[in-house]
Amino acid sequence: GNHQVVEMSYQRKKDFDRLSFLYMLTGDSEKLRKMLKISNMRNDIMGRYHNALLLGDAAERVAVLEASGNLPLAYISANLHGLVDVA
């Protein structure tokens, strides 16, 4: 299909979750990084975690978990991904 039309529609509706999923499906990690920055600016914790998960960015996931107050989960995630300096 024509995913550019879908992209424009999601951008106009400001449907950030679906837009992130579309970028993940199309393999556009650059735009997915931009979505992560947008969710940072919007102070959207779930959006940050969701985008970090789609990007495979373990360090960002740990940072989001710490920022949301989930310290035990952040510690487990950091150890699991070998981020011992963060843990």
Secondary structure, 3 states (H helix, E strand, C coil): CCHHHHHHHHHHHCCHHHHHHHHHHHCCHHHHHHHHHHHHHCCCHHHHHHHHHHHCCHHHHHHHHHHCCCHHHHHHHHHHCCCCCCC
